[in-house]
């Protein structure tokens, strides 16, 4: 009973400890191409796409639009071929951009600059949140501390369980180790319960992150379909029914022009974001409204340069209000998602 009980308890916490929220994929690189004094690195396998200097130019162009936001100059960018692994690491500010594969449908290589703009948008948002929002800084640090404690506790439980399993000649010692392993496993369960509160805040944080990152891609390209074109494969395009959830999740900023898309979101967001925790689906209406407001103004360089800071300020304020709530008020993080969109939209209309 002890052995099977311990296995069950460990399996309950295993899902929380299988990978760190800030884990980074590593691999050996040879014959890479560099730019911006090493900030940009293009792996040899990715040299079939844009050159390092082209990615560097995109970074500098984005940075020219950011004032008075702080530039995340500590961000390093690595270009490879794993498109689905494209990511921003909030722990060490590393960006990975995987080339969009031709198997999704051939596009001009410059489409990969959209991936870079989006991932760098995450770095910009994270840098300025940590600088300006004390509540976020505290939540992030507490979550990291608790995550490390949880990982260590699970490791201790597993170690003691293994030692108990290989102890044959001393029944007393074996029982002691089994008891200590069980205690540690139960301690891990308690810690994982505490982590649930942080996950609620993290879900809201991640949805705001994605909205801002998409905004940077839209502003840098002046193209409301930049993200949608990047993500849509020929196969998905052929299969997705117009105005379906699969259609609107492509994050086309122009989708708000059709009322059926809004009706779809209202009907399905409780499932996709409320239940499944989809951070991309969460703020689709805010994206649509953003394009309605900016589409006739974004040709102006002055307006375009002012937009990232204004959008950041609005999202930071709304995020701060969510962080001020008790975890019990948040559901899984998206309890009042319709209201959250309405507030962001109201702020967009008033301030943009």
KAURQUI-V345493 format. One record per residue. N is the residue number from 0. RES is the residue in one letter. OMEGA is omega in radians with two decimals (* if undefined). BURIAL is + if it has 9 or more other ideal C-beta (glycine too) atoms within 8 Angstrom, else -. Layout:
n = (N | N)
res = (RES | RES)
omega = (OMEGA | OMEGA)
burial = (BURIAL | BURIAL)
This chain:
n = (0 | 1 | 2 | 3 | 4 | 5 | 6 | 7 | 8 | 9 | 10 | 11 | 12 | 13 | 14 | 15 | 16 | 17 | 18 | 19 | 20 | 21 | 22 | 23 | 24 | 25 | 26 | 27 | 28 | 29 | 30 | 31 | 32 | 33 | 34 | 35 | 36 | 37 | 38 | 39 | 40 | 41 | 42 | 43 | 44 | 45 | 46 | 47 | 48 | 49 | 50 | 51 | 52 | 53 | 54 | 55 | 56 | 57 | 58 | 59 | 60 | 61 | 62 | 63 | 64 | 65 | 66 | 67 | 68 | 69 | 70 | 71 | 72 | 73 | 74 | 75 | 76 | 77 | 78 | 79 | 80 | 81 | 82 | 83 | 84 | 85 | 86 | 87 | 88 | 89 | 90 | 91 | 92 | 93 | 94 | 95 | 96 | 97 | 98 | 99 | 100 | 101 | 102 | 103 | 104 | 105 | 106 | 107 | 108 | 109 | 110 | 111 | 112 | 113 | 114 | 115 | 116 | 117 | 118 | 119 | 120 | 121 | 122 | 123 | 124 | 125 | 126 | 127 | 128 | 129 | 130 | 131 | 132 | 133 | 134 | 135 | 136 | 137 | 138 | 139 | 140 | 141 | 142 | 143 | 144 | 145 | 146 | 147 | 148 | 149 | 150 | 151 | 152 | 153 | 154 | 155 | 156 | 157 | 158 | 159 | 160 | 161 | 162 | 163 | 164 | 165 | 166 | 167 | 168 | 169 | 170 | 171 | 172 | 173 | 174 | 175 | 176 | 177 | 178 | 179 | 180 | 181 | 182 | 183 | 184 | 185 | 186 | 187 | 188 | 189 | 190 | 191 | 192 | 193 | 194 | 195 | 196 | 197 | 198 | 199 | 200 | 201 | 202 | 203 | 204 | 205 | 206 | 207 | 208 | 209 | 210 | 211 | 212 | 213 | 214 | 215 | 216 | 217 | 218 | 219 | 220 | 221 | 222 | 223 | 224 | 225 | 226 | 227 | 228 | 229 | 230 | 231 | 232 | 233 | 234 | 235 | 236 | 237 | 238 | 239 | 240 | 241 | 242 | 243 | 244 | 245 | 246 | 247 | 248 | 249 | 250 | 251 | 252 | 253 | 254 | 255 | 256 | 257 | 258 | 259 | 260 | 261 | 262 | 263 | 264 | 265 | 266 | 267 | 268 | 269 | 270 | 271 | 272 | 273 | 274 | 275 | 276 | 277 | 278 | 279 | 280 | 281 | 282 | 283 | 284 | 285 | 286 | 287 | 288 | 289 | 290 | 291 | 292 | 293 | 294 | 295 | 296 | 297 | 298 | 299 | 300 | 301 | 302 | 303 | 304 | 305 | 306 | 307 | 308 | 309 | 310 | 311 | 312 | 313 | 314 | 315 | 316 | 317 | 318 | 319 | 320 | 321 | 322 | 323 | 324 | 325 | 326 | 327 | 328 | 329 | 330 | 331 | 332 | 333 | 334 | 335 | 336 | 337 | 338 | 339 | 340 | 341 | 342 | 343 | 344 | 345 | 346 | 347 | 348 | 349 | 350 | 351)
res = (X | X | X | X | X | X | X | X | X | X | X | X | X | X | X | X | X | X | X | X | X | X | X | X | X | X | X | X | X | X | X | X | X | X | X | X | X | X | X | X | X | X | X | X | X | X | X | X | X | X | X | X | X | X | X | X | X | X | X | X | X | X | X | X | X | X | X | X | X | X | X | X | X | X | X | X | X | X | X | X | X | X | X | X | X | X | X | X | X | X | X | X | X | X | X | X | X | X | X | X | X | X | X | X | X | X | X | X | X | X | X | X | X | X | X | X | X | X | X | X | X | X | X | X | X | X | X | X | X | X | X | X | X | X | X | X | X | X | X | X | X | X | X | X | X | X | X | X | X | X | X | X | X | X | X | X | X | X | X | X | X | X | X | X | X | X | X | X | X | X | X | X | X | X | X | X | X | X | X | X | X | X | X | X | X | X | X | X | X | X | X | X | X | X | X | X | X | X | X | X | X | X | X | X | X | X | X | X | X | X | X | X | X | X | X | X | X | X | X | X | X | X | X | X | X | X | X | X | X | X | X | X | X | X | X | X | X | X | X | X | X | X | X | X | X | X | X | X | X | X | X | X | X | X | X | X | X | X | X | X | X | X | X | X | X | X | X | X | X | X | X | X | X | X | X | X | X | X | X | X | X | X | X | X | X | X | X | X | X | X | X | X | X | X | X | X | X | X | X | X | X | X | X | X | X | X | X | X | X | X | X | X | X | X | X | X | X | X | X | X | X | X | X | X | X | X | X | X | X | X | X | X | X | X | X | X | X | X | X | X | X | X | X | X | X | X | X | X | X | X | X | X)
omega = (-3.12 | -3.09 | -3.11 | 3.12 | 3.12 | 3.14 | -3.14 | -3.14 | 3.13 | 3.13 | 3.14 | -3.12 | -3.08 | -3.12 | -3.12 | -2.99 | -3.06 | 3.09 | 3.12 | 3.09 | -3.09 | -3.11 | -3.13 | 3.10 | -3.11 | 3.03 | 3.13 | -3.11 | 3.12 | 3.06 | 3.11 | 3.07 | -3.02 | 3.03 | -3.12 | 3.10 | 3.07 | 3.13 | 3.13 | 3.12 | 3.09 | 3.12 | -3.14 | -3.11 | -3.09 | -3.12 | 3.04 | 3.09 | 3.12 | 3.13 | -3.10 | -3.12 | 3.12 | 3.06 | 3.12 | 3.13 | 3.10 | 3.11 | -3.10 | 3.11 | 3.11 | -3.12 | 3.12 | -3.11 | -2.88 | -3.03 | 0.06 | 3.05 | 3.12 | -3.14 | 3.12 | -3.03 | 3.09 | -3.11 | 3.01 | -3.06 | 3.08 | -3.13 | 3.11 | -3.07 | -3.12 | -3.04 | -3.08 | 3.12 | 3.11 | -2.99 | 2.95 | 3.13 | -3.09 | 3.12 | -3.07 | 3.08 | 3.01 | 3.08 | 3.02 | 3.11 | 3.07 | -3.13 | 3.06 | -3.06 | 3.11 | 3.14 | 3.09 | -3.05 | -3.04 | 3.07 | 3.10 | -3.12 | -3.12 | 3.10 | 3.13 | 3.06 | 3.09 | 3.07 | 3.12 | -3.12 | -3.14 | -3.09 | 3.10 | 3.04 | 3.07 | -3.13 | 3.12 | -3.10 | -3.12 | -3.13 | -3.06 | 3.00 | -3.13 | 3.14 | -2.95 | -2.96 | -3.06 | -3.12 | 3.11 | 3.13 | -3.13 | 3.13 | -3.13 | -3.12 | 3.12 | 3.14 | 3.13 | 3.13 | -3.13 | 3.12 | 3.13 | 3.12 | 3.12 | 3.12 | -3.13 | -3.12 | 3.10 | 3.12 | 3.11 | 3.14 | -3.14 | 3.14 | 3.13 | 3.11 | 3.11 | -3.14 | 3.09 | -3.09 | -3.08 | 3.08 | -3.05 | -2.93 | -3.08 | -3.07 | -3.13 | 3.13 | 3.13 | -3.13 | 3.12 | 3.14 | 3.11 | 3.13 | 3.14 | 3.10 | 3.12 | 3.11 | 3.13 | 3.13 | 3.11 | 3.05 | 3.11 | 3.09 | 3.13 | 3.11 | 3.13 | 3.07 | 3.09 | 3.14 | -3.11 | 3.12 | 3.14 | -3.14 | 3.09 | 3.10 | -3.09 | 3.10 | 3.12 | 3.11 | -3.08 | 3.11 | 3.07 | 3.10 | -3.09 | 3.11 | 3.14 | -3.14 | 3.08 | 3.11 | 3.11 | 3.10 | 3.14 | -3.11 | -3.09 | -3.12 | -2.98 | -3.06 | -3.13 | -3.14 | -3.05 | -3.13 | -3.13 | 3.13 | 3.14 | -3.00 | -3.01 | 3.05 | 3.13 | -3.11 | -3.14 | -3.14 | -3.12 | -3.05 | -3.03 | 3.09 | -3.11 | 3.14 | 3.08 | 3.08 | 3.12 | 3.14 | -3.02 | 3.14 | 3.07 | 3.07 | 2.97 | -3.09 | -3.11 | -3.08 | -3.10 | -3.13 | -3.12 | -3.06 | -3.13 | 3.10 | 3.11 | 3.11 | 3.11 | -3.13 | 3.14 | -3.11 | -2.93 | -3.11 | 3.07 | 3.09 | -2.98 | 3.14 | -3.09 | -3.10 | -3.08 | 3.07 | -3.12 | -3.08 | 3.10 | -3.11 | -2.95 | -3.02 | 3.07 | 3.13 | 3.11 | 3.08 | -3.11 | -3.14 | 3.14 | -3.14 | 3.09 | -3.09 | -2.97 | -2.95 | -3.13 | -3.10 | -2.94 | 3.06 | 3.11 | 3.14 | -3.13 | 3.13 | -3.12 | -3.14 | -3.13 | -2.97 | -3.11 | -3.13 | -3.13 | 3.12 | 3.11 | -3.09 | 3.13 | -3.12 | 3.11 | -3.14 | -3.14 | 3.10 | 3.12 | 3.12 | 3.09 | 3.14 | -3.13 | -3.11 | 3.04 | -3.13 | -3.13 | -3.13 | -2.93 | -3.03 | 3.04 | -3.09 | -3.03 | -3.07 | -3.11 | -3.01 | 3.13 | 3.12 | 3.13 | 3.08 | -3.12 | 3.13 | 3.12 | 3.13 | 3.10 | 3.12 | 3.07 | -3.10 | -3.09 | -2.94 | -3.11 | *)
burial = (- | - | + | - | + | + | - | - | + | + | - | + | + | + | - | - | + | - | - | - | + | + | - | - | - | - | - | - | - | - | - | + | + | + | + | + | - | - | + | + | + | + | + | + | - | + | + | - | + | + | + | + | - | + | + | + | - | + | + | + | + | + | - | - | + | + | - | - | + | - | - | + | - | - | + | + | + | + | + | + | + | + | + | - | + | + | - | + | + | + | - | - | + | + | + | + | + | + | + | + | - | - | - | + | + | - | - | - | - | - | + | + | + | + | + | + | + | + | + | + | + | + | + | + | + | + | + | + | + | + | - | - | + | - | + | + | + | - | + | + | - | + | + | + | - | + | + | - | + | + | + | - | + | + | - | + | + | + | - | + | + | - | + | + | - | - | + | - | - | - | - | - | - | + | - | - | + | + | - | + | + | + | - | + | + | + | + | + | + | - | + | + | - | + | + | + | - | + | + | + | + | + | + | + | + | + | + | + | + | + | + | + | + | + | + | + | + | + | + | + | + | - | - | + | + | + | + | + | + | + | - | + | + | - | - | + | + | - | - | + | - | - | + | + | + | + | + | + | + | + | + | + | + | + | + | + | - | - | - | - | + | + | - | + | + | - | - | + | + | - | - | + | + | + | - | - | + | + | + | + | + | + | + | + | + | + | + | + | + | + | + | + | + | + | - | - | - | + | - | - | - | - | + | + | + | - | + | + | + | + | + | + | + | + | + | + | + | + | + | + | - | + | + | - | - | - | + | - | - | + | - | + | + | + | + | - | + | - | - | + | + | - | + | + | + | - | + | + | + | - | - | +)
